[in-house]
Amino acid sequence: MHDDIIWRKVKSYHELELPLDRDGGSPIQGFTIAARSSFIVTNIRKNRYGILAFDGGFQPSKDSEFLSRFIHVGTNDVVLLSNWQLHLLQKDGRIRPVMGPGDSPRNVPGSSLTIAGPKREKALRMMEYADAFEEYMREHDTWVLSDEQKAAIVAEVAVLIGDDNPPKRSKWYELMQTSRKGNQFDRLIDFVDNDAAKGNRSPRYGTALNEAIKHAAHTAVASHGDWHSIRSNLVNWAKLGQEYHHLRDHILGENGVCKIPERKLQRVLGDMNRYVYDFLHYGPEHAERIHKRTLKQIRPTAPLAIVDVDHSTLDIDLIDDVYPIAYGRPDLIVFRDRCTSIKPGFAVAFGSPSYQTFLAGLKHMMFEKDPHLMNGCAYPWFGTPVTLGVDNAKHLVGLNIRAAAKEFGFKTVAYRPGHPWEKGALEVLFGILGRKLVHRLPGTTKSNPTERDKYDEEQELARPVLTVSEFLGFLNYYFSAIDHYTPTQGIGELSTFKGVPAERWEELIADAPEAPLIAKDIFTRLGGDVGWVCIGTRGVRWEHVTYQCAELIVLTTNPRHKSNSKYEARRNPDNIESIEVKDPYSRPKRWITVPVCDADASYAVGLKLHVHRAIAKYKREQDKKADRDISLQEARAEMEASLVELHARRRKHGTAMKLARWYEGNVKKEERSRIVEMGRVEYTGGRIDLAATEERTPPPRISTRAIGVMPGSRQPVEVAPKATATLAVSNDPIKPATFNNHDDGMPEDLADWDL
């Protein structure tokens, strides 16, 4: 069965994929081919062969090229080959003469490589004797040698080459015939002993009986049996009316017992192909997975030509930076450039992976990173991919991703199910993040409960300690300072060479395919959160966050606007710093960008929607707990009584006007209480030009949850006040996580995170 798979005879010479003849060209040297000689011609892969018998030459006219005429054995089709075609077949090693029986090892491609050791030494000695016979006959101009002459030649050559066992008289004539009539394709093969032709080469059992034994062996393996099961199957099938009753005399003895030796049955079971055995014993999926062959992929030659994307849920629990909110295990989606191994983008979310998470990571990859969110980490790797290799998750291969590919202008290629090696580098990356990094952080859940039970309670495993901003800062630092500068195998000149991802990116980014300009609003259009909002005097309030801009006056002053009018709005789930409000009154329709109000900017800028909703849920639960408090209910009852008394006295004292004036005063007071951040004046010495003073704009107001910070000590540190010319109000710093109980010999580049 093994030979039938890798070495099969073709049914038609068209399966041999013979080379095409050239058109014209200079004449080339011809070939000497003996009459009635046969040749084995293989296909390009050299796993199929056909036998062509030489039938003379063919030249239809004097000015035409000489063609060799061959007959395909099996179909009797005529095959005409020119010297050019024969030369190409010889060059590729696809033609060889038939030497001996068809099943002889000499006829198999690569048989010349099997001549080694004692076989080769003996063949070289026999060739020396044959050449000596030919040389003696040429010198003496004769074609016949007597036994005395042959004996003298053999004795002389034996002394010359030091052969202690020269050929006997019966071998002399055979050596002369081999030298005269043997092939010139590989002369050494002619003098090698053909061990396969020795002895009785016919099978001991007939073809029908061998097929019955093989059938019984397959059935025994499928039923998880052994060689005893093979013998039982043969006995049952040899009974009257069964499949192999006609072989009863060959299977059963006179007493009805199987007479096939047990060694034969054990040998058939042991010689069974391993794929066939696993297929029958375990099933097709197991057999294909165990015996599959992996192919080395063709790597792109420029960055961003192919970018692979995949996600993994990391074994660690995260908490909020301010409130005691546990978000759970983060789901990390990473984009990896296949050419340079650079990770140009990633995104972190909680819960099951979603299409919005994919868009957040795609946006992080395509645009330059905001330096205010990187906390000092340089991350100059970004761009638009040409082809995106995605996983088989529904949120990556569904209709949404195909729509995104069309709108952004890149292609998508889904990994085949059960072929994880097509994105093996990403799988290795997640393994490194899990085993070597995340599992060493406080709050890790390890890979399973059994692994967690191996550690003491003092290790604080599975206790949320790390905040979201600290985890983002950890990822920013790891990718930008460690991963991108670590020699990585597979990105060098050869796939077995190592290269530094950052250096490879810098060398090849100039050759990256050019990308069109992309509208950033496409992200909101594809995966934005849609809702309906009302416009009040203070702007738009959407899930506790207030948005305000002067353009809203155009909507509120429209005659068709009412106090309860609702307007369609969208926002980017990756950043709730602004929303898009639809203007239904304009022609054509337009969308107005409304930023967050200044008072909420430090909370909302850079904040993700799922984090905001988790905080809002926590605050609602806290309000419910406070609302059920007995003392609070008594206080509210007293307030209601006071309000009733106030309304009773309102008619006498004219408090309505006083209340309106009091409210107006509070509004002005609130406007005056807005935070004003002034720029700092650069002073370099000498005179100060007050008319042209250089100022530095203050940093933008960004949510502290959106800025990645590196974990450090949680113990309070006294910071000395700095002399500055900036009039600003800063928030209290967030206390980072502690790693004191988890210092297990981490390298300095990972342990020294206090950037």
N, C-alpha and C positions, 0 to 999 in steps of 0.2 A: 504493500500500500504506500509505503514511504517513497519508493522509486517511481510509482505511478504519478505522484504529486509533483515531484521536482524534475522529472525526466520523462516526458510524454511525447509519443509519436503523433505527428500532425496527420490530418486526413486529406488536406489539400496543400499544394506547395505555396498557395497564397498566404497561408499562416506563417510562412518563414520570413516574411517581411524582407524580401530580397532588395538590395539597393538598386536604384534607378541608374540607367546608363547615362553617361554625360553626352552633351551635344558638341561634337567636334573635339578639338584638342590635339596635342602632339601625340605621335605614336609611342607606345610603351612596350616593354619587353613581354613576350608571350610565355606560355607555360607548357611544359612537357607532361602530357597526361597519357598514361598507358591505356591501350584499348581494353574495353570491357571492365574497367575499374569502377568501383563504386565509392561514393563520398557521402559523409554525414554532414549535412548543412543545418545549422541551428538558427533560431530566431535571435532577435537583438538581446533579449534577456538570458538566452542560452538555457532555457528550461523546456523548449520544444525542439524537436528535430525531425528531419525527413531524409530519406535516402535517395540520392540522385545517381543514376548509372550513366557513365560517359558513353556516348554513341557517335563519336567522331566530330569532325568540324563541319561548319556550314558557312559558305561565302557566296551569296547570290550573284555578285558581279566583281570585277577586278577592282573597281574603285570603292567597293564597300568594305566594311570592317569584318575581320574574321571572327566568327562566333563559335563557341563550343556548344555542342548539342548534348543535352542531358535528358534522360527519361526519369520521371518521378515514379519510383517503385510504389505501387499501390493504386495509382490512378492512370498510369501510362501517359500522363500529360507530358508534352514536350516543353522543355525549359531551355531557352537560348540565353547564354551568358557571354558577355564580351570580356576581353582581357582586363578592362577597367573594373568591371564588376567582380571578377575573380580576385583582382588585387585588393579591392575593398573588403571582400570576405576574408581573405588571408590576413589583412591588416588587423581586422577586428577579432581574429581567432574563431571564425564561425564556420570554417570548412576544414575537414580532415578526412583522410581516406579510411575506408572500412578495413579494420585489421582483425581477422579472426571472426568468431561467431558474433552474432548481433548483441549478445549479452556479455561480451568480453569486457573487462575493465579498461582495455586499451581504447575502446570506442567512446568512453565517457570524457567530456571536456575536463581538462586538467589532469589527465592521466600521466602526462609527462612529469608532473610534480610529485607523483607517487613513487617515482624511481629513486630510491635512496637506500643508504646502508649497504648491507651485503648484496642485495639485488643489483644495485648499480655497479658495485665492484666486480661482481661476476659477469655482468653484461659487458663491461669494459674489457675484461680479459678475453671473453669470447670474440669481441670485435677485433682485438689484436690478432688472434689466430686467423680470422676471416680475411683481414687486410693483408696478412702475410701470404696467404694462399693467392690472392689476386695479384699482389706485387710480383711473386715468383713467376706466375703465368705470363705477365706482361714482359718481364725481363727475358724470358726464354721463348716468347712468342708461341705459346701453346695453350690449348684449352683443356687439356687432359693431364691429370696428375696421377702417378702410380701411388700405391700404398706406401712404398718405401720413401718416395719424395715427400708425401704428406707427413710421415712419421718424423723425417729429418726436420721439416719446417716446424712441426709442433715442438720437438725437443729444443730447437734453437730459440723459439719464442719463449718457451717455459723458463729457460735459463736467463733470457734477457729481462723478463718482467718478474722473475722470482716466483713463479707459480708452482706450488708443490702438488697440485692436483690438476694436471692438464686434461683436456677432453680426450675421451677414448675414441677408438676407431669408428664406432657407430655414430659419433657426433660430427666427424669431419665432413662428410658429404652434406649434412644438414647445414653446417656453417657456410659452406660454399654456395648452396642454393639460397640461403637467406641473404647473403651478400649480393648475389646476382639479381634475385627477383624481389627482394624486400623493398619496402617503400623508402623514399628519400625524405619523407615528411618529418620523421624523427627516427633516425637509424638506430638509436640506442634502444628504442622500444622493441625492435625486431629481435634483439638478442636477449631480452628479458624473459625469464621463464614465465609462461602463462599458467599460474597455479590454478586459475579458475577452470581451465580446460582439463585438469587432471582428475582422474577418478570418475565415478558415476555421478553426473550432475542432474539426473532426473529426480524429481521429488519422490519421497518414500510413499506418500499418500497421494491419491488422485486429486484432481481439481475439485470434484464434487464433494469428496469427503473433507477436504480442507475448508471449503465454504461452510459445510455443516458445523465443523468444529469452531470456526470463527463466529458463526451465528450463535452458537451455544455460549461462547465466551462473552459476546456482547450482551446477551440476555442475562447471564449470571452477574455481570458487573452492574447492569441497570437495576437489578434486585438486591444489590449489596452482598452478593455471594462470593464464593471462592472457586477453586478448581473442582471441589466436590459438586458444586452446583452445575458446572459444565458437564460433568459425567452424568448427573441425574437428568439434565435436559436432553442429552443425546439418547439415553435409554428410553425416555418417554417419547421422543420424536421418532424412534425407530419402531414403535409398535404399529400394529395393523391399523391402517387408516390415517396415520399421522404423516407429517410432511416429509420425513426422511425414511419412510418404510422401505423404499427401494434400496437403501444402503444398509439394510439390517445385517447382512452378512459381513459387512466391513466394520460395523460398529459393535455388534454383540457376538459373544462367543456361543458355544454349544449350550452352555448352562444359562444363557440369557443375561450374562454379566458383560459390562462394557470391557472390550479387550484392547482399547486404545490405552497405551501406557500413561501413567499419571505424570511422568516427566514431560511427555508431549503436551498434555493439557496445561501443566504449569508453565511450560515454555511459551505456549501461545498467549497465556495470560500475562506473562512477564514482558513479552515482545510487543504488547499492544501499544499503539500510539498514545502518548500521554494526553493529548487533546481529546482523543476518542474516549479514553478512560474517564477523564474528568467530565466530559460531556454526558456520558452515560451515568456516572456515579453521582455527580453533584448538580448537573443541569447546564444548559447552554450559557447562561449569564456568567457563572463561575468559570467555565472553561475559557470563554472569550476574555474575561478580565485577567486570568492568570497567564494565558499564553499569548496575549496581544503583543504586538510589536509597536514601538514608538518611533516616530520619524522626526528627525531634526528639522525644525521649522526654518524657513527662509526669513532672515531678519531684515527689517527695513534699513535703508541706508541713510535716512535723515530723521531728525526728531519730529514728533507729532504726525508722522505718517500713519502709524498704528498705535493707538493708546488703549490699553486693556483696563477694564473697570470691574471691580468685584467688591463685595461687602462681607463683613464678619462681625459677629457680636462678641465683644471683648468681655473677659471674665473679671469685671470690676464694677462696683457700685459707686455712683457719683451723687453729690449733694449740691444744693444751691449755695451761692456765695454769701448770702445774707440770711435767708430764712432756713429753718430746719426742714428742708424739703428733699426727699430722696428720689432722684429721677430713675434710678435703676441702672441696668447695664447698658452702656452705649453701643449703638450700631455704627460702625465705622465703614464708610465707603471711600475707596482709594482709587485714583486714576494713576496708572503707571505707563510711562512711555517705553515701548518695547525696544527702541533703538538704543537709548542711553540709560535706562533704568531710573530715570528721574520721576519723582512723584509730583507732577505739577499742580495737583489739586486733591483735596479730600474734604469730607464733611462728616459731622457727628450728629446723630439723632438718637432718639430713645423709642423703644417699642419696635414693632415690626418694620422692616425697611419699606420705604414708600417712594413714590415717584417724585415727591417734593424733595426728599433727601438727595436723590440722584441729580435733580436740577441744581440744588445748592452746591454739590460737589463740582458739577459741570461749570457753574458760574465761578467758583473758586479757582478752577483750572484755567479758564479762558481769559480772565482779566488779571491785571497786576494787583498784587496783594496790598491792602491798605496798611501803610506803615504804622498808623496809630493802633491797629489791632494786633500787630506782630510783637510789640513790646521789645523792640531792639533786634529781632531776628531778621536777617536779610534773606529774602525769598524771591530771587529774580527769575524764577522758572514759571512760565505761563504761556498759553497759546491755544489756538483752535485746532483740533485734530482733523485729519482727513478721514480716517477710518476708526471706528470705536468698536472694540471687541467686548461684548457684553455677556453676562451670565444668563442662565436659563430661568432666573427668577422672573415672576410675572411682571414686576414693576420695571424690569429692564428689557424684556423682549415683547412686551405688549404693544397695543396700538399707540400708546402715548409716546413711547420712545421712537417709534417710526415716524410719528408726526413731528417730534422734535428734530429728528435727523433731517427731514425734508426742509424744515424752516431754518435750521442752522446751516445746512449745506454740507453735512458730513454723512458718511456711510456707516452702517452698522452690520456687524457680523456676529451672530450668536454662536457661542461655544456648543459643541455637540454634547448631548447627554452622555455621561460616563467617560468623558475625555478630559479629566482635570489637568493633564499635562499641557494642554493648550494654553493654560494660564498658570503654569507652575510657579513662575516667579512671584505672582501675587499670593499664591498659597504659602510659599516660603516666607514672604513678608509677614503675613498674618501669624504664622507660626513663631517668627522671631518676636513680634510684638507681644504675643501671648506668653510664650515660655520664658523668654529672656528679659522682658521688660515689665509687662503688665502684672505678671504673677509675682513680681518683686515689689509692687507698690502696696501701700496700706489700703485696705478695703477690698483687696482682690478676693474673688470667690473661688479661685483655682478652677480647674477644668471640671471637677465633679466633687460631690460631697465626700467621697472616700479619700480624695486627696486632701481636703480641708481637715479631716479628722486627724491627720498625721501631725498637725501643729498644735502647740499649746495655746491656751487662751490669751497669753500675753502677746502673742503675735498679732492679735486684733484682726484676724482674717474675717472676711465677709461683713465687716463693720464699715459703713460708709464714712470715709474720712476726706477723700480728695474731692475738691470742688470742680465745677465744670470749667471755669476759667483756668484753673491749674492744669487740668487735663489737656485743654487746648494749648496752653503754653508748653506743656511737655511734648506734645506732638510737633509743634512748630520747631522746637529746639532739636528734637530727634531727627526729623527729616532734613532740616536746613544745615545742621552742624555735624551730624554723625552719619546718617544713612547715605546722603549724597556725596560724601567724601570717603566712603569705605570702598576699597577695591571689590568689584563685583564680577563674577564670572559670567560670560555670555555676551558682553558688550565690547569685547576687544575685536581685533582684526579677525580672529577665529572665535568660534563659540567656546572653545576651551581656554581662551586667554581671558585674563581679568583686565578690567579698566575702571577708572574712577568716574562715576556718573557725572559729576559736575564738570570735569575736564572734557568728557566726551560731548556734553551738551554745548559747551563753549566752542568746541572745535567744529561742530556740525550744524549748529542752529542757523548759520547763514544759508545752508542748503535746504532748510525746511520748506515744504510747499507753502506758497503764498495763500493767505486766507482773506476772504472778503470782510469788509466792515460789518459788524453785528450790532443790531439794535438791542440795547439792554432790556427794553420793555418786553422782549419776547419771553423772558423768564417769567414775568408776571402774567403774561397772557397764557402761557402753557400751564403753569402750576400755581397760579396765584389764588389766594383765598378771596372768595366773592361774597359780598353781603350787601345789605341795604342800610343806609345811615340817614339820620336827620341832621340838619344844619341849625344850630342854635346861635345865640348871641356870642358865645365863646368859641364857636367853630364846630367841628365834628368830633363827637365822642364815640369811639368804637372800642368796646371791651375795655373800658376804664382808661383808655389813652385818648388824649385830646389832640386834635390836629387843627391847625389854624393857618390861614393865609389870606391876603387881601383879595385874591381872585374869587373867593366865595361870595363876596358882595354882589358879583354879577348874577349869581343864582338867587340870592335872597331878595334882591330888588326887582327881579323879573315879575311882571304882573300875574303870571300863572303860579308863582310860588306861594305856598301856604305854610302855616306853622307846622303842620303835620306831614308835609311833603317828604317823601323818601327818595333818595338818590342811589343809584347803583355804584358800588365802590369795590375796588380791588386793592390787595396789598401783597407784598412779597413775603412769603412765610420765612424766608431766610433773614429778613431784616425789616422790622416794623417801624423804621424811622420815618416813613412816609406812606401815603395812600394815594390812589388814583380815584377821583370822583368824576362820574360821567355828567356832562352838561347836556341835558335832554332838550334844551331850548335852542341851541345853536344849529345852524345848517352850514356845512355838515356837522355831524356829531363830533364832539371832542371830549378829551379827558383832561382834567385839571389835576396837577400834582400838588398835593397838600402835605407839607412837612409837619412833623410833630411840633407842638408848641414848645417854647423855650423852657417852660417849667418842667416838662416831662422829657426833655432831650437826654438828660443824664441817665434816665431809666430806659428809654426806648431805642436810642440810636445803637445799632448793632445787635439788638436783642432778637432772638429767634422767637417765632410765634408759639412753638410748643413750650418753650421755657416761660413765656409770659402767661400762657394759660395755666401752667402748673402753679405759678405764683398766685394768680387770681383765684384758683381753686383753694389754695391754702388759706388765703385771706378770708374767703367766704366761710370756710370751716371755723376759723378763729372768731369771725363775727357771730356765727351761730352759737358757739360756746359762750361768748360774752352775753348774747341776747338771752340765754337761758339762766343767767345769773340772777339770784333772788334780790340782791341789793340793787342791781341795775333796774329791775322791774319796779321796785319801790321808788327809786329816784325818778323814773319816768312817770309814775302815778302822781308824784308831787308836782312835776313839771306840767302835767295836764291840768291839774287844779290851778296852778298859777296862770296858765294861759286863759282859763275860763274867767278868772278874776280880772285879767288884763283886758279881755274883750268887754267885760262889764263896765270897766272904767274908761274905755276908749271914747265913748260918746261924750263924756264930761270933760275930758282933758285934752282932746284933739291930738291923740298920739299918732294918728295916721301920717300927718305931715312930718312929725318928728322921726317916725320909723323910716320914711322915704329918705330924709336927709341923712339919717344914720347909715342907711344902706349905700347911698352915694359916697359918703365918706369912706366906707370900707372898700368900695371899688377903687377909689383913688389910692387908698393906702396899699391895696394889693398890687396896683400897677407900679407904685413907687418901690415896692419890695422885691421887684424882679432883680435877678442876679445879673450884674454887669461885669464882664471880663474885659479888662483893658490890656492893650499890648504893651510890651516892655520896650523901653528906649535903649538902643545900643549906644554906649558911651565908650569911645576909644581913646579919650584923652584930648586935651586942647580945648578950643572953643566949641561951644554948642550952637549950631544953627537952628534956632527955634522955628524958623520958617520952613525948613526942610529936614525935619527930624525923621530918621529911619526907625521904624517900629517893626517889631515882630508880632505877628498875629498870635493870639492865644491859641492853645490846642483846642480842637473841637470837643464838644461835650458828648461823650460816648458812654454807653452803659458799661459798668465795670465787669459785668458778666460776659461781655463780648471780647474783652481784652485777655489774651493768653498770658498768664503769669507763671513763672517757674516756682514749684513748691520749695519752701524753705522751712525755717523753724517757726513754730506757732507761739513761742514765747514772746511777749511784748518787748519791743526794742525802742529805747528812747532815742528819738531823732532830734538832733540839735536844730534850732530854728535857723533858717537861711535868710540872709539879707537880700531882698529882692525889691525891684521897683514895680512889681505887678500887684495891682489891686484885684484880688480874686478870692473866691471862696472855694476851698477844696473839700471833698468828702473825706471821711475817715478811711484810712487804708484797710483793706480786707486782710484778715489774718490768714496766712497760707497754712497748708497742711504740714504736719510734722513727719519726719522720716527717721526720728532718732531710734525707734525700736526695730527698724528694718534695714540697718546698715549691714549688709551681708557680703562685703567685699566688692561692691560695684566699682567698675573702673572710674577714674577721676573725671573723664569726660561726661559720664552719666551722673555721677554722684554730686559734682559741683554744679548744681543747678541754679545757685543764687546769682543770676546774671546781673 
